[in-house]
Amino acid sequence: MQYVLTDPPWKLGKGQVSIKGKGVAPQRQESKTLRQGVVGEWSEDVVRRLQSVAEKDVFILAGYKELGMLLEACNPLRGVFIWQKPNGAPAAFYPAKLDCSFIAWTGTASDLYGHQHWPSMVFSVPFPVAGCFASERFVDRTGKAVHPCQGPEKLYRDLLAPLKPEGVILDCYTGTGTTLRAAKDLGRKAIGAEICEEYCQIAVERLRQHVLPFGDDE
């Protein structure tokens, strides 16, 4: 396996958060974000194993909660990129809009040094949305997203584009198949692994769609 691009489950809250109230005792209120364990558990061991099975570059997406542990698990740590989300929504309890995620770059060897493949360390790409204004995100008949953590195909294509076309890409947290779809758009080979049968079916349907010419935006 030459390359890896994957987005493991993030470390999530347990369902309640503390908020400031008028009284002495802190108030507890239900969190508006995903509950812990809904999409699986984050694992440093998986990060280390991915580095051992990949021959070259490895890209792993993360949020701020697991970023420190992710960077410690990367050996070697080749770099960190930022996924900036222009359509990020204000958070209910976090003191700033949650409009950034992180992409750790590791791997025992690399095909990327020596050339400027991207104009910036910051990738500014909107995240897919559901509901009435659905864009790219897979939804059911009611408009609800079929997967709570879907990534944008453009971001994944941008990350994969500089890699050698003959290389095989692994995504061990396939979800609805964004990595596989991006690889197919680029004419690359990719292997996905996903424990949820429903998500596997969605990924299969995405791969049956017409290939998007590289360079076109959604």
C-alpha positions as a LaTeX table, in Angstrom:
\begin{tabular}{lrrr}
\hline
Residue & $x$ (\AA) & $y$ (\AA) & $z$ (\AA) \\
\hline
Met1 & 0.00 & 0.00 & 0.00 \\
Gln2 & 1.68 & 3.22 & $-1.14$ \\
Tyr3 & $-0.51$ & 5.93 & 0.42 \\
Val4 & $-3.15$ & 6.56 & 3.09 \\
Leu5 & $-5.84$ & 9.23 & 3.32 \\
Thr6 & $-8.29$ & 8.68 & 6.16 \\
Asp7 & $-10.45$ & 10.45 & 8.72 \\
Pro8 & $-10.63$ & 8.37 & 11.93 \\
Pro9 & $-13.43$ & 8.94 & 14.49 \\
Trp10 & $-12.79$ & 12.05 & 16.53 \\
Lys11 & $-12.88$ & 12.29 & 20.32 \\
Leu12 & $-16.38$ & 13.53 & 21.11 \\
Gly13 & $-18.22$ & 14.76 & 24.18 \\
Lys14 & $-20.22$ & 12.47 & 26.46 \\
Gly15 & $-23.50$ & 14.26 & 25.83 \\
Gln16 & $-23.53$ & 17.03 & 28.44 \\
Val17 & $-21.55$ & 20.21 & 28.95 \\
Ser18 & $-21.25$ & 22.76 & 31.76 \\
Ile19 & $-22.57$ & 26.26 & 31.17 \\
Lys20 & $-22.46$ & 29.39 & 33.27 \\
Gly21 & $-25.64$ & 30.17 & 35.15 \\
Lys22 & $-26.84$ & 32.77 & 37.62 \\
Gly23 & $-26.61$ & 30.41 & 40.58 \\
Val24 & $-23.61$ & 28.99 & 42.42 \\
Ala25 & $-23.81$ & 25.47 & 41.03 \\
Pro26 & $-22.84$ & 24.92 & 37.38 \\
Gln27 & $-25.72$ & 24.07 & 35.10 \\
Arg28 & $-25.65$ & 21.01 & 32.86 \\
Gln29 & $-27.12$ & 21.05 & 29.41 \\
Glu30 & $-27.27$ & 18.57 & 26.54 \\
Ser31 & $-24.50$ & 19.06 & 24.00 \\
Lys32 & $-25.55$ & 19.92 & 20.46 \\
Thr33 & $-22.66$ & 17.98 & 18.95 \\
Leu34 & $-22.27$ & 14.24 & 18.31 \\
Arg35 & $-22.15$ & 11.95 & 21.32 \\
Gln36 & $-19.02$ & 10.01 & 22.21 \\
Gly37 & $-18.77$ & 6.69 & 20.39 \\
Val38 & $-21.42$ & 7.44 & 17.76 \\
Val39 & $-18.93$ & 7.07 & 14.91 \\
Gly40 & $-16.37$ & 4.90 & 16.74 \\
Glu41 & $-13.42$ & 5.63 & 18.99 \\
Trp42 & $-10.19$ & 7.44 & 18.16 \\
Ser43 & $-7.08$ & 5.24 & 18.43 \\
Glu44 & $-3.37$ & 6.08 & 18.47 \\
Asp45 & $-2.60$ & 2.43 & 17.70 \\
Val46 & $-4.41$ & 2.72 & 14.36 \\
Val47 & $-2.32$ & 5.77 & 13.47 \\
Arg48 & 0.89 & 3.87 & 14.18 \\
Arg49 & $-0.24$ & 0.83 & 12.19 \\
Leu50 & $-1.16$ & 2.98 & 9.19 \\
Gln51 & 2.39 & 4.35 & 9.14 \\
Ser52 & 3.77 & 0.82 & 9.21 \\
Val53 & 1.64 & $-0.49$ & 6.32 \\
Ala54 & 2.02 & 2.53 & 4.02 \\
Glu55 & 5.11 & 2.74 & 1.84 \\
Lys56 & 4.87 & 6.49 & 1.33 \\
Asp57 & 2.73 & 9.48 & 2.34 \\
Val58 & $-0.03$ & 9.28 & 4.96 \\
Phe59 & $-2.66$ & 11.98 & 5.56 \\
Ile60 & $-4.85$ & 11.78 & 8.67 \\
Leu61 & $-7.64$ & 14.26 & 9.44 \\
Ala62 & $-8.29$ & 15.34 & 13.01 \\
Gly63 & $-10.04$ & 17.84 & 15.23 \\
Tyr64 & $-8.43$ & 19.90 & 17.96 \\
Lys65 & $-9.18$ & 17.38 & 20.75 \\
Glu66 & $-7.04$ & 14.59 & 19.36 \\
Leu67 & $-4.49$ & 16.74 & 17.48 \\
Gly68 & $-1.83$ & 16.55 & 20.21 \\
Met69 & $-2.01$ & 12.76 & 20.48 \\
Leu70 & $-2.08$ & 12.42 & 16.70 \\
Leu71 & 1.08 & 14.47 & 16.26 \\
Glu72 & 2.86 & 12.44 & 18.97 \\
Ala73 & 1.87 & 9.22 & 17.20 \\
Cys74 & 3.25 & 10.43 & 13.85 \\
Asn75 & 6.78 & 9.13 & 13.29 \\
Pro76 & 8.07 & 10.97 & 11.44 \\
Leu77 & 5.84 & 14.02 & 11.54 \\
Arg78 & 6.30 & 15.59 & 8.11 \\
Gly79 & 3.88 & 18.48 & 8.46 \\
Val80 & 0.46 & 19.78 & 9.46 \\
Phe81 & $-2.11$ & 21.35 & 7.16 \\
Ile82 & $-5.32$ & 23.16 & 8.04 \\
Trp83 & $-8.75$ & 22.55 & 6.55 \\
Gln84 & $-10.49$ & 25.90 & 6.90 \\
Lys85 & $-14.28$ & 25.73 & 6.46 \\
Pro86 & $-15.75$ & 29.03 & 5.18 \\
Asn87 & $-19.25$ & 27.82 & 6.06 \\
Gly88 & $-18.36$ & 26.79 & 9.60 \\
Ala89 & $-21.20$ & 27.47 & 12.03 \\
Pro90 & $-20.92$ & 29.17 & 15.44 \\
Ala91 & $-20.65$ & 26.66 & 18.30 \\
Ala92 & $-23.09$ & 26.69 & 21.19 \\
Phe93 & $-20.45$ & 26.47 & 23.93 \\
Tyr94 & $-17.02$ & 26.79 & 22.28 \\
Pro95 & $-15.78$ & 30.43 & 22.42 \\
Ala96 & $-15.12$ & 30.61 & 18.68 \\
Lys97 & $-16.64$ & 29.36 & 15.47 \\
Leu98 & $-15.48$ & 25.78 & 14.80 \\
Asp99 & $-14.28$ & 26.40 & 11.27 \\
Cys100 & $-10.91$ & 24.58 & 11.25 \\
Ser101 & $-9.76$ & 20.98 & 11.23 \\
Phe102 & $-6.26$ & 19.59 & 10.86 \\
Ile103 & $-4.46$ & 17.22 & 8.50 \\
Ala104 & $-1.36$ & 15.49 & 9.85 \\
Trp105 & 1.17 & 14.41 & 7.22 \\
Thr106 & 3.40 & 11.45 & 8.02 \\
Gly107 & 4.79 & 8.33 & 6.34 \\
Thr108 & 8.07 & 6.40 & 6.31 \\
Ala109 & 8.92 & 7.93 & 2.91 \\
Ser110 & 7.47 & 10.70 & 0.73 \\
Asp111 & 6.93 & 11.59 & $-2.92$ \\
Leu112 & 6.08 & 15.22 & $-2.16$ \\
Tyr113 & 9.35 & 16.93 & $-1.24$ \\
Gly114 & 11.09 & 19.18 & $-3.77$ \\
His115 & 8.01 & 20.76 & $-5.39$ \\
Gln116 & 5.29 & 23.22 & $-4.36$ \\
His117 & 2.19 & 21.13 & $-4.89$ \\
Trp118 & $-0.24$ & 23.46 & $-3.10$ \\
Pro119 & $-0.34$ & 27.27 & $-2.85$ \\
Ser120 & $-0.85$ & 27.25 & 0.92 \\
Met121 & $-0.77$ & 25.09 & 4.03 \\
Val122 & $-4.41$ & 26.10 & 4.46 \\
Phe123 & $-7.06$ & 24.36 & 2.36 \\
Ser124 & $-10.18$ & 26.55 & 2.32 \\
Val125 & $-13.02$ & 24.22 & 1.34 \\
Pro126 & $-16.64$ & 24.34 & 2.58 \\
Phe127 & $-17.83$ & 21.25 & 4.42 \\
Pro128 & $-20.79$ & 19.38 & 2.89 \\
Val129 & $-24.16$ & 20.43 & 4.26 \\
Ala130 & $-27.48$ & 18.60 & 4.53 \\
Gly131 & $-31.10$ & 19.73 & 4.74 \\
Cys132 & $-32.72$ & 22.12 & 2.27 \\
Phe133 & $-29.36$ & 23.45 & 1.07 \\
Ala134 & $-27.67$ & 20.08 & 0.68 \\
Ser135 & $-24.40$ & 20.23 & $-1.24$ \\
Glu136 & $-22.59$ & 16.98 & $-1.94$ \\
Arg137 & $-23.56$ & 15.51 & 1.43 \\
Phe138 & $-25.56$ & 12.31 & 1.16 \\
Val139 & $-28.99$ & 12.63 & 2.74 \\
Asp140 & $-32.04$ & 10.43 & 3.20 \\
Arg141 & $-35.56$ & 11.26 & 2.00 \\
Thr142 & $-36.14$ & 13.58 & 4.95 \\
Gly143 & $-33.03$ & 15.64 & 4.21 \\
Lys144 & $-31.08$ & 14.21 & 7.15 \\
Ala145 & $-27.44$ & 13.36 & 6.52 \\
Val146 & $-26.86$ & 9.61 & 6.24 \\
His147 & $-23.42$ & 10.01 & 7.85 \\
Pro148 & $-22.63$ & 12.66 & 10.48 \\
Cys149 & $-19.02$ & 13.30 & 9.42 \\
Gln150 & $-18.75$ & 13.51 & 5.66 \\
Gly151 & $-15.77$ & 15.22 & 4.06 \\
Pro152 & $-15.65$ & 17.31 & 0.87 \\
Glu153 & $-14.51$ & 15.56 & $-2.30$ \\
Lys154 & $-12.57$ & 18.64 & $-3.44$ \\
Leu155 & $-10.36$ & 18.61 & $-0.34$ \\
Tyr156 & $-9.62$ & 14.93 & $-0.81$ \\
Arg157 & $-8.85$ & 15.37 & $-4.51$ \\
Asp158 & $-6.50$ & 18.25 & $-3.71$ \\
Leu159 & $-4.60$ & 16.10 & $-1.20$ \\
Leu160 & $-4.36$ & 13.10 & $-3.52$ \\
Ala161 & $-3.57$ & 14.93 & $-6.78$ \\
Pro162 & 0.25 & 15.25 & $-6.32$ \\
Leu163 & 0.72 & 11.58 & $-5.44$ \\
Lys164 & 2.03 & 9.24 & $-8.11$ \\
Pro165 & $-0.87$ & 7.95 & $-10.24$ \\
Glu166 & 0.27 & 4.33 & $-10.06$ \\
Gly167 & 0.11 & 4.31 & $-6.25$ \\
Val168 & $-2.73$ & 2.60 & $-4.36$ \\
Ile169 & $-4.54$ & 4.66 & $-1.70$ \\
Leu170 & $-5.97$ & 3.18 & 1.51 \\
Asp171 & $-8.83$ & 4.57 & 3.59 \\
Cys172 & $-9.53$ & 2.33 & 6.59 \\
Tyr173 & $-12.45$ & 4.52 & 7.74 \\
Thr174 & $-14.27$ & 4.69 & 4.43 \\
Gly175 & $-17.63$ & 5.98 & 5.66 \\
Thr176 & $-19.67$ & 7.00 & 2.61 \\
Gly177 & $-16.64$ & 6.68 & 0.32 \\
Thr178 & $-15.30$ & 10.22 & $-0.09$ \\
Thr179 & $-11.68$ & 9.07 & $-0.45$ \\
Leu180 & $-12.67$ & 6.37 & $-2.95$ \\
Arg181 & $-14.75$ & 8.83 & $-4.95$ \\
Ala182 & $-11.93$ & 11.38 & $-5.04$ \\
Ala183 & $-9.45$ & 8.70 & $-6.11$ \\
Lys184 & $-11.74$ & 7.57 & $-8.92$ \\
Asp185 & $-12.15$ & 11.14 & $-10.14$ \\
Leu186 & $-8.35$ & 11.29 & $-10.40$ \\
Gly187 & $-8.11$ & 7.92 & $-12.14$ \\
Arg188 & $-6.37$ & 6.34 & $-9.12$ \\
Lys189 & $-6.76$ & 2.98 & $-7.43$ \\
Ala190 & $-8.01$ & 2.95 & $-3.85$ \\
Ile191 & $-9.01$ & 0.42 & $-1.19$ \\
Gly192 & $-11.58$ & 1.18 & 1.50 \\
Ala193 & $-12.56$ & $-0.57$ & 4.73 \\
Glu194 & $-15.80$ & 0.13 & 6.59 \\
Ile195 & $-17.63$ & $-1.88$ & 9.27 \\
Cys196 & $-21.08$ & $-0.36$ & 8.62 \\
Glu197 & $-22.92$ & $-2.15$ & 5.81 \\
Glu198 & $-25.17$ & 0.85 & 5.17 \\
Tyr199 & $-22.21$ & 3.13 & 4.55 \\
Cys200 & $-20.64$ & 0.52 & 2.27 \\
Gln201 & $-23.76$ & 0.54 & 0.10 \\
Ile202 & $-23.69$ & 4.32 & $-0.12$ \\
Ala203 & $-20.01$ & 4.24 & $-1.12$ \\
Val204 & $-20.79$ & 1.70 & $-3.85$ \\
Glu205 & $-23.48$ & 3.99 & $-5.26$ \\
Arg206 & $-21.09$ & 6.96 & $-5.24$ \\
Leu207 & $-18.51$ & 4.97 & $-7.19$ \\
Arg208 & $-21.11$ & 4.13 & $-9.84$ \\
Gln209 & $-21.60$ & 7.82 & $-10.63$ \\
His210 & $-20.00$ & 9.56 & $-13.57$ \\
Val211 & $-16.36$ & 10.46 & $-13.05$ \\
Leu212 & $-15.88$ & 14.18 & $-12.40$ \\
Pro213 & $-13.19$ & 15.70 & $-14.68$ \\
Phe214 & $-10.25$ & 16.73 & $-12.50$ \\
Gly215 & $-10.14$ & 20.48 & $-11.97$ \\
Asp216 & $-13.92$ & 20.97 & $-11.87$ \\
Asp217 & $-15.37$ & 22.18 & $-8.60$ \\
Glu218 & $-18.64$ & 21.05 & $-7.08$ \\
\hline
\end{tabular}
